Structures are given as structure tokens and as C-alpha cells.
């Protein structure tokens, strides 16, 4: 995606423009807008092969564009940026071609053969042009085009490279290639852009209707839905999410066709032939079942030790963590004599579940635990410098039992002590993180919202969607740089909540 960078030495600039060193000096004096040299990009391996780095280099794309638009050198510049001939002879389709970077269609034009590679990855044009140059260019291709990955003025944006100078990529216009080809060009949405479909296409072919292929996440969830070890609620949960993924992907293909194939308001349609349409026979698939049933199904998967449950949970954590009974992933050091140790004393060792496996994230783990009061999975792992750490999910709510918040302790996260003598990690939603002072992106209003909620109801489920509405006094309190281990008593918290900060 995008145009890759290329840099040319003084000798290479002379070669591209067909001049000698004196001619280059003349250009600098003659043309005010002649590209200026720059320092070469840093190369950590420079000099290892005995070659000396050039003292200055030119941006290859900038030079190539300048040449194409300068009459004296337009025949040396980017082919698709040169002025088009007035008496342009329409080109013709020249068939399908396989390339090292995917399927391509050749178009024979008055400027030579253009090989159009239907791939929007980086350096596609350069790689295909380089392969042709190294093979002696048996098909006589002059220019290689690839997809940029975005929409341009007259259709999909393009990246081009000439076989004569394959390292230099530049952005080209769809409309220019259309004018050279003499007809609108085919375009496939990314999810239906397969070699088989492109191979079958020829001018005048109707759009192919095809099912949108499943991605890895959908495939995992469909497999879990067929696994008999899980109950009906788990099957419903994974099927609902798999259907949602399929619906989103099908909608995405339709939207891409709309964006790349249609015109902007008050303009003629883009000269684009939409070559593939998604099969919408059963679209949309049913989604949005009873949320409590879905949550129950995911909870049962989280408690399973089956490998498929782990795979499914990894999908859910990344896609819709609010269906899971867990809050934010939190990690704290194992420190004796702290509030962390007080909490850790009650942890119960257990066999790992799918929730533990996803929490571990592939890190070395030497023991698995459960918090018996909140049912949150906990594990003991090693962090930077092989120092032992606790990693756990923050709870979404705390067990109240008639108790109230006694204090908030700030020690690598926010901890809550209760009037009945318990210590808990503060509840937190899956996508947030509680901190104070300079939170490196975490906002004190989030911690202030949690405390404001728990002061009134220790067992409440926190909602951080409108954390900016937290009491100003509490937000100001958590905006301060408190030391690790600082304890804010209930009295201090209540006082801050009712005392907004004074204007400075």
C-alpha cells in the first residue's frame, strides 16, 4: 500500500536523465524547481561490503515526476505522467498473466504494454518490474501498475514502475490507464480479488457473484460451533459472533464497490468495471441474540479448558470484550508488605481455564489462581528483567455484602479497601485502565468515576462511557502525582468529591 521510497546517487540521476555530470550542473542552474539532493537514509549495514555511501542522493520519485513534466526530459520521466498524445490509438486487452506478486492483466497500448497487477501490498510494482527486467522482459512490458489501496480522482489510485527503472515507484491515475486502454478497467474488491476470478475475466464479462470467504476468526468460531463438547448457549454465542463477522465482511465488499465504482456527487461514474459482487442470498445472517444468553455462553467457554475455547475466547477478547465477564487486563509487581500482598493472600491456586490461557498471552507462567471473592482469573508470570508479577482481569463489579468503600490505595493500579476488611482491584471496564497523575494516556477522570460510583454503592457496575462528567474535585485529586502506596481515605475522597478545584 502506498508508493515505496527510492533514492538515486548522482551517477544514477545522470543515467535516468541521459546526461553527464556537466549536464547535471547545468540543470541545477537552469531549472528553479529541479529536485534538490538530500542526505541518504540511514543504513545500519552501510560500509560492510566495502562500498562507500554517497554523500548526497535524490528522491527517485520526485526526480521521475519532474522529468515527466519537463518538456526537455519528458521522454525520460514517468511514462504515465507524461502528456498523452492527442491522436491516441485505443489499446486492447492482452490477457491474464501470473506474476511473483499475484494475478495481472496485460493491456497493449500506444505507449507499450502495461501490466496491471491486482494487488495493493507495498512494492508490488517494483517487485514485478524487477522480475521482468531480470528475466529479460520476454513480454515487452513497459510499465507495471498495482493498486495503491485508496481511491483516486478518476477511480482506484495506482502505483506504477517502469521495467527500465524498476526501483522508482510513482503514483498514477486510473483515468490515464483507462485512456490508454481505450475502455473502462476491471476492479475487484479485496475480499473477492482472487487469481481464479481475475483469470476468468475478459472484456464484456458480467460481474462474478461469489460468497465472501471466511476469515480466520470466523473459521475458528464456526469450528467451535460444531464442537459437541460445548453446550447450546456457547454454540449460540460463537455463531452470533461468526455471523456478525460475515455480515461485516459482506457489507464491506458492497461498500468498497460503491466507493471505488461510483462517482462523487454531480460527476460522471468512474470508468471502473466492478468485476465481482458478494453473494447476498442469505445476507444478513441473524445476529443480536439475547445479550444475557450470549454472555452466559461466553462465560462457559471462558471456564472451559478445551483448546477450541481458548481460540474462540481470543477472538472475543479482540472483537467484543464486553460480552465477557472480565474487566481490563492488569499487571502489578509482586511486592511484600503492600496492599498487593494483602490481596494476593486470598488467591486460590487452580488449573488453568481458557480465560487464564488468553490472559497469559504466550508469556511464561508458573501458577494459576482464582480470586474467590470476584471469580477473576489470576496468574503469576515474569515481566521485564524476569521479575515476578501478578497478571489478572480487573472485576467489573465488587461483592458488596453490606460493606462500603473504606479507602482507595494507589499501587500500580487503583485498589479498594472495604469496611469489612477486604482488598480488591478497583472495577474497570475491558477497554480502560485506571491510573493517576501522568497516566501516559490514562485519564484521572476514569479513576474518579469509579470512586464516585463506589462511594455510593460498593457493588455497582461501573460505566466509564461518560467519565468526563466525574466530579471535578475527585478528578483533580487523581490528577495529582501520588506516590506508590498512597492511601486516600473515605473521608478524603468524600471531601474531594464535594469540593471542586478553585480557579487558578
Secondary structure, 3 states (H helix, E strand, C coil): CCCCCCEECHHHHHHHHCCCHHHHHHHHHHCCCCCCCECCCCCCCCCCCCCCCCCCEEEHHHHHHHHHCCHHHHHHCCHHHCCCCCCCCCCEEEEEEEECCEEEEEEEECCEEEEEECCCCCCHHHHHHHHHHHCCCCCCEEEEEEEEEEECCCCEEEEEEECCCCCCEEEECHHHHHHHHCCCEEECCHHHCCHHHHHHCCCCCCCEEECCCCCHHHHHHHHHHCCCCCCHHHHHHHHHHHHHHHHHHHHHHHHHHHHHHCCCCCCCCCCEEECEEECCCCCCCCCCCCHHHHHHHHHHHHHCCCHHHHHHHHHHHHHCHHHCCCCCEEEEECCCCCHHHHHHCCCEECCCCHHHHHHHCCCCEEEEEECCCCCCEEEEEECHHHCEEEEEECCCCCCCCCCCEEEEEECCCEEEEECCCCEEECCCCCCCCCCCCCECCECHHHHHHHHHHHHHCCCCCCCCCCHHHCCHHHHHHHCCCCCCCEEEEHHHHHHHHHCCCCCC
